[in-house]
């Protein structure tokens, strides 16, 4: 009820100008976004697009996932400290497309569960974040069912002289709640034609402390009662002397970025973009808290170093002769590695599963612009090559033996090809038409080389699927700041290697096996956006309805005719993803801004989402649907001081709204579900000189104990954050 009252109180607030906007009010129609790949005025886009440019919000977070959390615009799930899985309009993981500098982060092994890949993008060097809400497959292809998170890192900056000039930034950040230490340096060296940007960030996180202020109804929720150590070759479950310290959650990460810009003239530029990210081992905290018969299930369960290496080259030209005046071509290569290592309590068998993915992509986009609007034509192809290996090591004898790989162990590949056409047409009197169409062809070829362990009834999984997606919408922009937009759009997601070849257990006694008959998923979306924006205030609302066809849901299955099989020494129920559901997802968002005093703004956002699916027999909740959530903030800012007092909140997620066969992780909630919560936070940034910025923040001032829905780790308790930025 409390959150509903908050929604009513702030009903009608604008969907595009929020707390993350600079405190100087800017009219909505002047905002430039890159949602259409070329710079576009947001007023000419029917689809809701959220823009985050506030450098305090972007840079003063522990990782990139926390930017989305702190904005209040996207729900984020976590299974461990080194994680963060965005949820947009009830869609998560492989159903949300992540992009960095125009390159797809999603690859052939993005899973339908919860992901942590977004943290491999260094928020210390981010320039802006754009969130596209709703199906975005016309421009972005497979996986953009719920929306797109576009991450843009800073670009090198040229100067006006032919002589080279150097400038840069040094940032040091410390946070008490997780003993966080982050050091960042970026240097820009440039003349009027060449610019070199180098960025380095080293991050260290200790064990995270959860809040101590628990609900009287759940006095023990989240307490870390034990942890496992190994002494003299024996696993021992030790009593945790401080139940609020979530032991073995710490990790480290190093990020490097190098960009080289060459601009021989005003109309042509070349950009080389190199990004490297590497972490330490990251413990899977939720698994390490599992117990069976009063004993820990696992002695060890961790992700090996998460590596993301990317190289891209972009050629851009404008003022071309002919029909298309603007064009860019991009080629990119990614090398990704992730691994999972686990060992049961008091077992000597330690299992190693490693996945390596090589991705090659190329795309070309052309833009025609005239007084009537623009026409955007594009083509793209991505090729993913997956290598999956596994072995078991006996830590007592050091002997290795074979175990099942997570994915198909033979040559495995996917290819995505598409051609698309998008139009923006000015109809006059403030009316704008958006329409587009895309043809997609996706191919997959997975070979199972060794079937002796799982006894697969097949040795290969091949698919070629074609899909046509599109969008159609109208927007009306009045001179007095009113705006109304209505849009229809469709999206699709092709089954990937994770969907079609994976063998894994989400928890003990539950194993997911491949289903070669899985087909693409489709969404059909309608939405209405209404807003008014002025310098003094903004109000608006966004309402959407999405029909989800061929929805792949994990449900009971048989493998070689058996409903139970032995997996990793445990007799386990068999499950598999299956196209057995038609789902409906709907909801609304209200948010906006009110200028109370000069440079002082009250901002708020509130999101409600509901999702159910029918499997032909019964209707039940769709998984990944977050509870109501939002943010309220009071912010003051000028050239010297920025300060904001804000609250982030979540409503109840009752157990009756959980999907018990999916990825909602009811085992990490209370018996009644996930309780509602609200935190109070303070963020300040003081700029005494143009070369020095000092930051002070307090997160969770009341030390509230809470946990995000579907998460296996409790959120941070009272957290004091100090940061210092020196520019030179």
C-alpha positions as CSV (number, residue, x, y, z in Angstrom):
1,X,0.0,0.0,0.0
2,X,2.8,2.4,0.8
3,X,4.4,2.0,-2.6
4,X,1.0,2.4,-4.3
5,X,0.5,5.7,-2.5
6,X,3.9,6.8,-3.6
7,X,2.9,6.0,-7.2
8,X,-0.3,8.0,-6.9
9,X,1.5,10.9,-5.3
10,X,4.0,11.1,-8.2
11,X,1.6,10.0,-11.0
12,X,2.2,11.6,-14.3
13,X,5.9,12.4,-14.0
14,X,7.9,12.4,-17.1
15,X,9.5,9.2,-18.4
16,X,12.6,10.8,-19.7
17,X,13.9,13.5,-17.3
18,X,14.8,12.0,-13.9
19,X,17.3,12.2,-11.1
20,X,20.1,11.1,-13.3
21,X,19.6,14.1,-15.5
22,X,21.8,17.1,-14.8
23,X,20.1,19.6,-12.4
24,X,19.9,22.2,-15.1
25,X,16.5,21.4,-16.7
26,X,16.7,20.6,-20.4
27,X,13.6,20.3,-22.6
28,X,12.8,16.8,-23.6
29,X,12.7,17.6,-27.3
30,X,16.3,18.8,-27.2
31,X,17.7,15.5,-25.9
32,X,19.9,13.6,-28.3
33,X,20.0,9.8,-28.0
34,X,21.7,7.0,-30.0
35,X,18.8,4.5,-29.8
36,X,18.6,4.5,-33.6
37,X,22.4,4.0,-33.9
38,X,22.7,7.5,-35.4
39,X,22.2,10.6,-33.2
40,X,18.5,11.3,-33.0
41,X,16.3,13.7,-31.1
42,X,14.4,11.7,-28.5
43,X,11.1,13.4,-29.4
44,X,11.2,11.7,-32.8
45,X,11.3,8.2,-31.2
46,X,8.1,6.5,-30.3
47,X,9.7,3.9,-28.1
48,X,10.5,4.9,-24.5
49,X,14.2,5.6,-24.1
50,X,15.9,6.4,-20.8
51,X,19.1,8.4,-20.9
52,X,21.6,8.4,-18.0
53,X,24.4,11.0,-18.3
54,X,24.9,12.2,-14.7
55,X,28.6,11.5,-14.1
56,X,28.1,11.3,-10.4
57,X,25.6,8.5,-10.8
58,X,27.7,6.7,-13.5
59,X,31.1,6.9,-11.9
60,X,30.3,6.7,-8.2
61,X,29.1,3.1,-8.2
62,X,30.8,-0.2,-7.4
63,X,30.0,-1.5,-10.9
64,X,27.9,-0.9,-14.0
65,X,25.0,-3.0,-12.8
66,X,24.7,-0.7,-9.8
67,X,24.2,2.3,-12.1
68,X,20.9,0.8,-13.2
69,X,19.9,-0.1,-9.6
70,X,20.6,3.4,-8.3
71,X,18.8,5.0,-11.2
72,X,15.5,3.3,-10.1
73,X,14.7,2.7,-13.8
74,X,15.8,-1.0,-14.1
75,X,15.4,-3.9,-11.7
76,X,18.7,-5.8,-11.1
77,X,19.1,-9.3,-9.6
78,X,22.3,-10.6,-7.9
79,X,23.4,-14.1,-7.0
80,X,26.8,-12.9,-5.7
81,X,28.7,-9.7,-5.0
82,X,30.3,-9.8,-8.4
83,X,27.1,-9.9,-10.3
84,X,24.1,-7.9,-11.6
85,X,21.4,-9.1,-14.0
86,X,19.2,-6.4,-15.5
87,X,15.4,-7.0,-15.8
88,X,13.5,-4.8,-18.3
89,X,9.7,-5.1,-18.4
90,X,9.8,-8.6,-16.9
91,X,12.5,-9.9,-19.3
92,X,16.0,-10.8,-18.1
93,X,19.4,-12.3,-19.1
94,X,19.3,-13.6,-22.7
95,X,16.0,-11.8,-23.3
96,X,17.6,-8.4,-22.7
97,X,20.2,-7.2,-25.1
98,X,23.4,-5.7,-23.8
99,X,25.5,-3.5,-26.1
100,X,28.8,-1.7,-25.5
101,X,29.9,0.9,-28.0
102,X,27.7,-0.6,-30.7
103,X,28.9,-4.2,-30.2
104,X,26.6,-7.0,-28.9
105,X,27.7,-8.3,-25.5
106,X,25.1,-11.1,-25.8
107,X,26.7,-14.3,-27.2
108,X,25.7,-17.9,-27.9
109,X,26.0,-19.0,-24.2
110,X,24.1,-16.1,-22.6
111,X,21.7,-18.1,-20.3
112,X,18.0,-17.6,-19.5
113,X,18.8,-17.5,-15.8
114,X,20.8,-14.7,-14.1
115,X,23.9,-13.1,-15.6
116,X,26.9,-11.0,-14.4
117,X,28.4,-10.1,-17.8
118,X,27.4,-6.4,-17.5
119,X,30.1,-5.8,-14.7
120,X,32.8,-6.5,-17.3
121,X,32.2,-3.0,-18.7
122,X,34.1,-0.5,-16.5
123,X,31.7,2.2,-15.2
124,X,34.6,4.5,-14.4
125,X,35.1,5.1,-18.1
126,X,31.5,5.2,-19.1
127,X,30.1,8.3,-20.7
128,X,26.4,7.5,-20.9
129,X,23.9,4.7,-20.6
130,X,20.7,4.4,-22.7
131,X,17.9,2.0,-21.9
132,X,15.5,1.1,-24.7
133,X,12.2,-0.2,-23.3
134,X,10.3,-2.9,-25.1
135,X,11.1,-5.1,-28.1
136,X,13.9,-3.6,-30.1
137,X,14.6,-6.3,-32.7
138,X,14.1,-4.1,-35.7
139,X,17.4,-2.4,-35.2
140,X,19.1,-4.8,-32.8
141,X,18.0,-8.4,-33.7
142,X,17.7,-11.4,-31.5
143,X,17.5,-11.2,-27.7
144,X,16.0,-7.7,-27.6
145,X,12.6,-9.0,-26.2
146,X,12.4,-6.8,-23.1
147,X,14.7,-4.0,-24.3
148,X,18.3,-3.0,-24.8
149,X,20.9,-1.6,-22.4
150,X,23.3,0.5,-24.5
151,X,26.6,1.3,-22.8
152,X,28.8,4.0,-24.3
153,X,32.4,4.5,-23.1
154,X,34.1,7.9,-23.4
155,X,35.7,8.7,-26.7
156,X,39.1,10.3,-27.3
157,X,38.9,14.1,-27.7
158,X,40.8,16.1,-30.3
159,X,42.1,19.6,-29.7
160,X,42.4,22.5,-32.1
161,X,46.2,22.6,-32.4
162,X,48.5,20.4,-34.4
163,X,50.6,20.1,-31.2
164,X,49.8,17.2,-28.9
165,X,48.3,18.0,-25.6
166,X,47.8,15.7,-22.6
167,X,45.1,15.7,-20.0
168,X,43.5,13.1,-17.8
169,X,41.8,12.1,-14.5
170,X,42.8,10.1,-11.4
171,X,40.0,8.7,-9.2
172,X,40.3,6.9,-5.9
173,X,37.2,5.4,-4.3
174,X,36.7,3.6,-0.9
175,X,33.5,2.1,0.5
176,X,33.2,0.6,4.0
177,X,30.3,-1.8,3.4
178,X,32.4,-4.1,1.3
179,X,35.9,-2.8,2.0
180,X,35.9,-1.6,-1.6
181,X,39.1,0.0,-3.0
182,X,39.0,1.3,-6.6
183,X,41.8,3.1,-8.5
184,X,41.2,4.6,-11.9
185,X,43.4,6.6,-14.3
186,X,42.5,7.8,-17.8
187,X,44.8,9.9,-20.1
188,X,43.9,11.7,-23.3
189,X,46.7,12.7,-25.7
190,X,45.6,14.5,-28.8
191,X,46.2,17.0,-31.5
192,X,43.7,18.2,-34.2
193,X,43.8,14.9,-36.1
194,X,44.9,12.1,-33.7
195,X,43.6,11.3,-30.2
196,X,44.6,8.5,-27.9
197,X,42.5,7.6,-24.8
198,X,43.9,5.1,-22.3
199,X,41.9,4.0,-19.2
200,X,42.9,1.7,-16.4
201,X,40.8,0.6,-13.4
202,X,41.8,-1.7,-10.6
203,X,39.0,-2.8,-8.2
204,X,39.2,-4.8,-5.0
205,X,36.1,-5.8,-3.0
206,X,36.1,-7.5,0.4
207,X,33.3,-9.5,2.0
208,X,30.0,-7.5,2.0
209,X,28.2,-6.7,5.2
210,X,24.4,-6.9,5.1
211,X,22.2,-4.6,7.1
212,X,21.5,-5.4,10.8
213,X,18.0,-3.8,11.0
214,X,15.8,-6.9,10.3
215,X,12.1,-7.2,10.2
216,X,10.6,-8.6,13.4
217,X,8.7,-11.1,11.2
218,X,11.9,-12.6,9.8
219,X,14.6,-12.0,12.5
220,X,17.1,-14.5,11.0
221,X,16.6,-13.8,7.3
222,X,19.9,-13.6,5.4
223,X,22.1,-14.4,8.4
224,X,25.4,-16.0,7.4
225,X,25.5,-18.7,10.1
226,X,28.5,-20.7,8.8
227,X,31.2,-20.9,6.2
228,X,33.4,-23.7,5.1
229,X,37.2,-23.9,5.4
230,X,39.6,-26.8,4.8
231,X,42.1,-27.7,7.4
232,X,44.6,-30.6,7.3
233,X,42.8,-32.0,4.2
234,X,39.3,-31.9,5.9
235,X,36.3,-29.7,5.2
236,X,35.0,-27.9,8.3
237,X,31.9,-25.9,8.7
238,X,32.8,-23.0,11.0
239,X,30.4,-20.8,12.9
240,X,30.4,-17.3,11.5
241,X,31.2,-15.0,14.4
242,X,29.4,-12.0,12.7
243,X,26.3,-13.2,10.9
244,X,26.0,-10.0,9.0
245,X,29.3,-10.5,7.2
246,X,28.6,-12.5,4.0
247,X,31.9,-14.3,4.0
248,X,33.7,-15.3,0.8
249,X,32.0,-12.7,-1.3
250,X,35.1,-10.6,-2.2
251,X,36.8,-10.4,-5.5
252,X,39.1,-8.3,-7.7
253,X,38.8,-7.0,-11.2
254,X,41.1,-5.2,-13.7
255,X,39.8,-3.2,-16.7
256,X,41.8,-1.7,-19.5
257,X,40.6,0.5,-22.4
258,X,42.5,1.9,-25.3
259,X,40.9,4.0,-28.0
260,X,42.7,5.6,-31.0
261,X,40.8,8.2,-33.1
262,X,42.0,9.5,-36.4
263,X,40.0,12.3,-38.1
264,X,41.7,13.3,-41.3
265,X,38.9,15.8,-42.1
266,X,35.6,17.1,-40.8
267,X,33.6,14.4,-42.5
268,X,35.6,11.2,-41.9
269,X,36.9,9.4,-38.9
270,X,38.4,6.1,-37.9
271,X,38.1,4.7,-34.3
272,X,40.0,1.7,-32.9
273,X,38.5,0.5,-29.6
274,X,40.3,-2.1,-27.4
275,X,38.7,-3.3,-24.1
276,X,40.1,-5.9,-21.7
277,X,38.4,-7.0,-18.5
278,X,39.6,-9.8,-16.2
279,X,38.5,-10.7,-12.7
280,X,39.7,-13.0,-9.9
281,X,37.6,-16.1,-8.9
282,X,34.1,-15.0,-7.9
283,X,32.4,-17.2,-5.3
284,X,28.8,-18.1,-6.1
285,X,27.5,-17.0,-2.7
286,X,24.0,-18.4,-2.9
287,X,25.3,-21.9,-3.6
288,X,27.7,-21.7,-0.6
289,X,24.7,-21.0,1.7
290,X,22.8,-24.1,0.7
291,X,22.4,-26.9,3.4
292,X,21.1,-30.4,3.4
293,X,20.4,-32.3,6.6
294,X,22.0,-29.5,8.5
295,X,25.3,-29.7,6.6
296,X,26.6,-27.5,3.8
297,X,26.0,-28.8,0.3
298,X,29.1,-27.2,-1.2
299,X,32.6,-26.7,0.1
300,X,33.5,-24.7,-3.0
301,X,31.5,-23.1,-5.8
302,X,33.0,-20.3,-7.7
303,X,33.2,-18.7,-11.1
304,X,36.8,-18.7,-12.5
305,X,38.2,-15.5,-13.8
306,X,35.7,-13.8,-16.0
307,X,37.5,-12.5,-19.1
308,X,36.2,-10.2,-21.8
309,X,38.5,-9.0,-24.6
310,X,37.2,-6.9,-27.4
311,X,38.6,-5.1,-30.4
312,X,36.5,-3.1,-32.7
313,X,37.2,-0.8,-35.6
314,X,34.7,1.8,-36.8
315,X,34.8,3.9,-40.0
316,X,32.3,6.8,-40.1
317,X,31.6,9.3,-42.9
318,X,29.1,12.1,-43.3
319,X,28.0,14.5,-46.0
320,X,28.4,11.8,-48.6
321,X,27.2,12.3,-52.2
322,X,24.2,10.3,-53.3
323,X,21.1,9.2,-51.5
324,X,22.7,8.3,-48.2
325,X,24.6,11.1,-46.6
326,X,25.9,9.4,-43.4
327,X,27.4,6.0,-43.0
328,X,29.5,3.8,-40.7
329,X,31.0,0.4,-40.9
330,X,32.1,-1.5,-37.9
331,X,34.1,-4.8,-37.5
332,X,34.6,-6.3,-34.1
333,X,36.1,-9.4,-32.4
334,X,35.5,-10.6,-28.9
335,X,37.2,-13.3,-26.9
336,X,35.2,-14.4,-23.8
337,X,36.1,-16.9,-21.2
338,X,34.1,-18.1,-18.1
339,X,34.3,-21.1,-15.9
340,X,32.5,-22.8,-13.1
341,X,34.3,-24.8,-10.4
342,X,32.5,-26.7,-7.6
343,X,33.2,-29.3,-5.0
344,X,30.7,-30.9,-2.6
345,X,31.2,-30.7,1.2
346,X,33.7,-33.4,2.4
347,X,34.2,-34.6,-1.2
348,X,37.6,-34.8,-2.9
349,X,36.1,-34.4,-6.3
350,X,36.5,-30.9,-7.7
351,X,34.7,-30.3,-11.0
352,X,36.0,-27.8,-13.6
353,X,33.8,-26.6,-16.5
354,X,35.3,-23.9,-18.9
355,X,33.7,-22.1,-21.8
356,X,35.5,-20.0,-24.4
357,X,33.6,-18.0,-27.0
358,X,35.1,-16.2,-30.0
359,X,32.8,-13.8,-31.7
360,X,33.3,-12.0,-35.0
361,X,30.9,-9.3,-36.0
362,X,30.5,-6.8,-38.8
363,X,27.7,-4.3,-39.6
364,X,27.1,-1.4,-41.9
365,X,24.6,1.4,-41.5
366,X,23.5,4.1,-43.9
367,X,21.4,7.1,-43.2
368,X,19.5,9.4,-45.6
369,X,18.2,12.7,-44.1
370,X,16.0,15.4,-45.6
371,X,13.4,17.9,-44.4
372,X,10.7,15.1,-44.4
373,X,12.7,12.8,-42.0
374,X,15.2,10.1,-42.5
375,X,15.7,6.5,-43.8
376,X,18.1,4.1,-42.1
377,X,19.3,1.0,-43.9
378,X,21.6,-1.6,-42.2
379,X,23.1,-5.0,-42.5
380,X,24.9,-7.1,-39.9
381,X,26.4,-10.5,-39.2
382,X,27.8,-12.1,-36.1
383,X,29.6,-15.4,-35.9
384,X,30.0,-17.2,-32.5
385,X,32.3,-20.1,-31.9
386,X,32.0,-22.0,-28.6
387,X,34.5,-24.4,-27.0
388,X,33.2,-26.2,-23.9
389,X,35.5,-28.4,-21.8
390,X,35.3,-30.2,-18.4
391,X,37.2,-32.4,-16.1
392,X,37.2,-33.7,-12.5
393,X,40.2,-33.4,-10.3
394,X,40.6,-35.5,-7.1
395,X,42.3,-33.1,-4.8
396,X,43.6,-35.9,-2.6
397,X,45.3,-37.9,-5.4
398,X,45.5,-35.1,-8.1
399,X,44.0,-37.6,-10.6
400,X,41.8,-36.2,-13.4
401,X,38.8,-37.9,-14.9
402,X,36.1,-37.0,-17.4
403,X,32.7,-35.4,-16.5
404,X,30.0,-33.9,-18.6
405,X,30.6,-30.6,-20.3
406,X,28.2,-27.8,-19.8
407,X,27.6,-27.4,-23.5
408,X,28.1,-29.6,-26.6
409,X,31.8,-30.7,-26.6
410,X,32.3,-30.9,-30.4
411,X,32.5,-28.0,-32.9
412,X,29.8,-25.6,-31.9
413,X,28.8,-22.4,-33.7
414,X,26.0,-19.9,-34.3
415,X,25.6,-17.2,-36.9
416,X,23.3,-14.2,-36.9
417,X,22.5,-12.4,-40.2
418,X,20.1,-9.5,-40.8
419,X,19.1,-6.7,-43.1
420,X,16.9,-3.9,-41.7
421,X,15.2,-0.7,-42.8
422,X,13.9,2.0,-40.4
423,X,12.1,5.3,-41.3
424,X,11.3,8.4,-39.4
425,X,8.9,10.7,-41.3
426,X,7.6,14.1,-40.3
427,X,3.9,14.3,-41.1
428,X,3.5,18.0,-40.2
429,X,1.7,19.7,-37.3
430,X,4.0,18.0,-34.8
431,X,3.3,14.4,-35.9
432,X,6.1,12.0,-36.5
433,X,5.9,8.5,-37.9
434,X,8.3,5.6,-37.0
435,X,8.2,2.4,-38.9
436,X,10.7,-0.3,-39.7
437,X,11.2,-3.9,-40.7
438,X,14.0,-6.5,-40.3
439,X,14.7,-9.9,-41.8
440,X,16.7,-12.2,-39.5
441,X,18.4,-15.5,-40.3
442,X,20.0,-17.5,-37.5
443,X,22.0,-20.7,-37.9
444,X,23.2,-23.1,-35.2
445,X,25.4,-26.2,-35.4
446,X,26.3,-28.1,-32.3
447,X,28.1,-31.4,-32.3
448,X,28.2,-33.8,-29.3
449,X,31.5,-35.6,-29.6
450,X,31.4,-37.7,-26.4
451,X,27.9,-39.0,-25.4
452,X,29.2,-41.8,-23.2
453,X,28.5,-40.0,-19.9
454,X,25.1,-38.5,-20.5
455,X,24.0,-41.1,-23.1
456,X,22.5,-38.5,-25.4
457,X,20.0,-40.0,-27.9
458,X,21.5,-37.7,-30.6
459,X,25.0,-36.5,-31.7
460,X,24.1,-33.1,-33.1
461,X,21.7,-30.2,-32.8
462,X,21.2,-28.1,-35.9
463,X,18.8,-25.3,-36.6
464,X,18.2,-22.6,-39.2
465,X,15.5,-20.1,-38.4
466,X,14.2,-17.0,-40.2
467,X,12.2,-14.3,-38.5
468,X,10.7,-11.0,-39.6
469,X,10.2,-8.3,-37.0
470,X,9.0,-4.7,-37.3
471,X,7.7,-1.6,-35.6
472,X,5.1,1.0,-36.3
473,X,4.3,4.1,-34.2
474,X,3.1,7.7,-34.1
475,X,4.3,10.6,-31.9
476,X,2.8,14.0,-31.5
477,X,4.9,16.8,-30.1
478,X,3.0,19.9,-29.2
479,X,4.7,23.3,-28.9
480,X,3.7,23.7,-25.3
481,X,5.7,20.6,-24.2
482,X,3.0,18.0,-24.4
483,X,3.9,14.7,-26.0
484,X,1.9,11.6,-26.9
485,X,3.3,8.5,-28.6
486,X,1.7,5.2,-29.5
487,X,3.7,2.3,-30.8
488,X,3.6,-1.3,-31.9
489,X,6.7,-3.5,-32.1
490,X,7.7,-7.1,-32.3
491,X,10.8,-8.9,-31.1
492,X,12.3,-12.4,-31.3
493,X,14.9,-14.5,-29.6
494,X,16.5,-17.4,-31.3
495,X,17.4,-20.4,-29.1
496,X,21.1,-20.3,-28.5
497,X,23.8,-22.8,-27.5
498,X,22.8,-22.4,-23.8
499,X,19.2,-23.2,-24.5
500,X,19.8,-26.1,-26.8
501,X,22.8,-28.0,-25.5
502,X,23.2,-27.2,-21.8
503,X,23.3,-29.7,-19.0
504,X,23.4,-28.1,-15.5
505,X,21.8,-28.1,-12.1
506,X,20.3,-24.9,-10.7
507,X,20.1,-26.6,-7.3
508,X,20.7,-30.0,-5.9
509,X,18.3,-32.7,-7.2
510,X,17.2,-30.6,-10.2
511,X,18.9,-31.1,-13.6
512,X,18.2,-29.3,-16.9
513,X,18.9,-31.2,-20.1
514,X,18.9,-30.3,-23.8
515,X,15.8,-30.0,-25.9
516,X,16.6,-30.0,-29.6
517,X,13.1,-29.1,-30.6
518,X,13.1,-25.6,-29.0
519,X,12.0,-22.9,-31.3
520,X,12.4,-19.1,-31.4
521,X,10.4,-16.9,-29.0
522,X,8.4,-13.9,-30.1
523,X,7.0,-10.8,-28.4
524,X,4.4,-8.4,-29.7
525,X,4.2,-5.1,-27.8
526,X,2.0,-2.1,-27.7
527,X,2.7,1.0,-25.6
528,X,1.5,4.5,-25.0
529,X,3.7,7.3,-23.7
530,X,2.2,10.6,-22.5
531,X,4.3,13.4,-21.0
532,X,4.7,17.1,-20.6
533,X,8.0,18.8,-20.1
534,X,8.9,22.3,-19.1
535,X,11.9,23.9,-17.4
536,X,10.0,23.9,-14.1
537,X,8.4,20.5,-14.1
538,X,7.8,17.3,-16.1
539,X,5.1,14.7,-15.9
540,X,4.1,11.7,-17.9
541,X,3.4,8.0,-17.9
542,X,4.2,4.9,-19.9
543,X,1.8,1.9,-20.2
544,X,2.7,-1.3,-22.1
545,X,1.3,-4.7,-22.9
546,X,3.4,-7.5,-24.4
547,X,2.2,-10.8,-25.8
548,X,4.9,-13.5,-25.4
549,X,4.4,-16.3,-27.9
550,X,6.3,-19.6,-28.0
551,X,7.7,-18.7,-24.6
552,X,10.4,-21.1,-23.5
553,X,9.8,-22.2,-19.9
554,X,11.7,-24.7,-17.9
555,X,9.4,-27.6,-17.0
556,X,9.4,-31.3,-16.2
557,X,10.9,-33.4,-19.0
558,X,12.1,-36.9,-19.8
559,X,15.5,-37.9,-20.8
560,X,15.8,-41.3,-22.6
561,X,12.4,-41.9,-21.2
562,X,13.3,-41.2,-17.6
563,X,11.9,-38.5,-15.4
564,X,14.8,-38.8,-13.0
565,X,18.5,-39.4,-13.7
566,X,21.8,-39.5,-11.8
567,X,23.7,-36.3,-12.2
568,X,26.9,-35.6,-10.2
569,X,26.1,-38.4,-7.9
570,X,22.5,-37.2,-7.1
571,X,19.3,-38.7,-8.3
572,X,17.7,-35.6,-9.9
573,X,14.4,-34.6,-11.4
574,X,14.7,-33.9,-15.1
575,X,13.8,-30.5,-16.6
576,X,14.2,-28.8,-20.0
577,X,13.3,-25.5,-21.7
578,X,10.1,-26.0,-23.7
579,X,8.0,-23.9,-26.0
580,X,4.8,-24.7,-24.1
581,X,3.6,-21.3,-23.0
582,X,1.8,-18.2,-24.2
583,X,2.5,-15.4,-21.8
584,X,1.2,-11.9,-21.1
585,X,3.3,-9.2,-19.6
586,X,1.9,-5.7,-18.9
587,X,2.7,-2.8,-16.6
588,X,3.3,0.9,-16.3
589,X,5.8,3.5,-15.3
590,X,5.3,7.0,-13.9
591,X,8.1,9.3,-13.1
592,X,9.3,12.9,-13.4
593,X,10.7,16.1,-12.0
594,X,9.6,19.2,-10.1
595,X,11.8,22.2,-9.6
596,X,11.2,23.3,-6.0
597,X,13.9,26.0,-5.9
598,X,16.5,27.2,-8.4
599,X,18.7,24.1,-9.1
600,X,16.7,22.0,-6.6
601,X,14.6,19.3,-8.0
602,X,12.3,16.6,-6.6
603,X,12.3,13.5,-8.8
604,X,10.5,10.2,-8.7
605,X,9.9,7.0,-10.6
606,X,7.6,4.0,-10.0
607,X,7.3,0.8,-12.1
608,X,4.7,-1.9,-11.9
609,X,5.0,-5.2,-13.9
610,X,2.7,-8.2,-14.0
611,X,3.3,-11.4,-16.0
612,X,1.5,-14.8,-16.3
613,X,1.7,-17.7,-18.7
614,X,-0.6,-20.5,-19.8
615,X,0.8,-23.9,-20.6
616,X,-2.5,-25.3,-22.1
617,X,-3.6,-26.6,-18.7
618,X,-3.3,-23.9,-16.1
619,X,-2.2,-20.3,-15.7
620,X,0.7,-19.4,-13.4
621,X,3.1,-16.6,-12.7
622,X,5.8,-15.9,-15.3
623,X,9.3,-16.0,-13.8
624,X,11.7,-12.9,-13.8
625,X,8.8,-10.5,-13.0
626,X,10.0,-8.1,-10.4
627,X,7.9,-6.6,-7.7
628,X,7.0,-2.9,-7.8
629,X,10.0,-0.7,-7.5
630,X,11.1,2.8,-7.8
631,X,13.1,5.8,-6.5
632,X,12.4,9.3,-5.0
633,X,15.1,11.9,-4.7
634,X,15.6,15.5,-3.7
635,X,18.6,16.9,-5.5
636,X,20.4,20.3,-5.4
637,X,23.2,21.1,-7.7
638,X,25.4,24.0,-8.9
639,X,29.0,24.4,-10.1
640,X,30.4,23.7,-6.7
641,X,28.1,21.3,-4.9
642,X,25.8,18.5,-5.9
643,X,23.8,16.8,-3.1
644,X,20.9,14.4,-3.2
645,X,18.9,12.7,-0.5
646,X,17.0,9.8,-2.1
647,X,15.2,6.6,-1.4
648,X,15.0,3.3,-3.4
649,X,12.2,0.9,-2.7
650,X,10.7,-2.5,-3.7
651,X,7.3,-3.8,-3.0
652,X,6.4,-7.3,-1.8
653,X,6.9,-10.3,-4.0
654,X,4.6,-12.9,-2.4
655,X,5.3,-16.5,-2.8
656,X,2.0,-16.9,-4.6
657,X,3.5,-14.7,-7.4
658,X,6.7,-16.8,-7.7
659,X,7.3,-19.3,-10.6
660,X,8.4,-22.4,-8.7
661,X,9.8,-24.1,-11.7
662,X,11.8,-21.2,-13.1
663,X,14.5,-18.8,-12.1
664,X,12.7,-16.9,-9.2
665,X,14.9,-18.6,-6.6
666,X,12.2,-19.1,-4.0
667,X,14.8,-21.0,-1.8
668,X,16.6,-17.7,-1.1
669,X,13.5,-15.9,0.0
670,X,11.4,-16.1,3.3
671,X,8.6,-18.6,3.5
672,X,6.2,-15.8,2.4
673,X,8.3,-14.5,-0.4
674,X,10.5,-11.4,-0.6
675,X,9.4,-8.6,1.8
676,X,9.1,-5.0,0.7
677,X,11.8,-2.6,1.7
678,X,12.9,1.0,1.4
679,X,16.4,2.6,1.9
680,X,17.4,6.1,2.6
681,X,20.6,7.3,0.9
682,X,22.7,10.5,0.6
683,X,25.1,11.4,-2.2
684,X,27.2,14.5,-2.4
685,X,30.0,15.8,-4.7
686,X,32.0,19.0,-3.9
687,X,34.1,20.7,-6.5
688,X,36.4,23.3,-4.8
689,X,38.4,23.8,-8.0
690,X,38.1,22.8,-11.6
691,X,40.7,20.1,-11.1
692,X,39.4,18.6,-7.9
693,X,36.2,16.8,-7.0
694,X,35.4,15.2,-3.6
695,X,32.6,12.8,-3.1
696,X,30.8,11.5,0.0
697,X,28.0,9.1,0.1
698,X,26.0,7.1,2.7
699,X,24.0,4.1,1.3
700,X,21.3,2.5,3.4
701,X,21.5,5.1,6.2
702,X,19.1,3.1,8.4
703,X,21.1,-0.1,8.0
704,X,18.1,-1.9,6.7
705,X,18.4,-5.6,6.0
706,X,16.9,-6.5,2.6
707,X,17.3,-8.5,-0.5
708,X,16.3,-8.0,-4.1
709,X,13.8,-10.4,-5.5
710,X,15.3,-13.6,-6.9
711,X,18.7,-12.7,-5.4
712,X,20.8,-15.1,-3.4
713,X,22.7,-12.5,-1.5
714,X,21.5,-9.8,0.8
715,X,22.1,-6.2,-0.2
716,X,24.7,-4.0,1.4
717,X,24.1,-2.5,4.9
718,X,25.1,1.0,5.9
719,X,27.9,2.0,3.6
720,X,30.1,5.0,3.8
721,X,31.7,5.9,0.5
722,X,34.6,8.4,-0.1
723,X,35.9,9.4,-3.5
724,X,38.4,11.8,-4.9
725,X,38.8,12.9,-8.5
726,X,41.9,14.9,-9.6
727,X,41.9,16.2,-13.2
728,X,45.1,17.3,-14.9
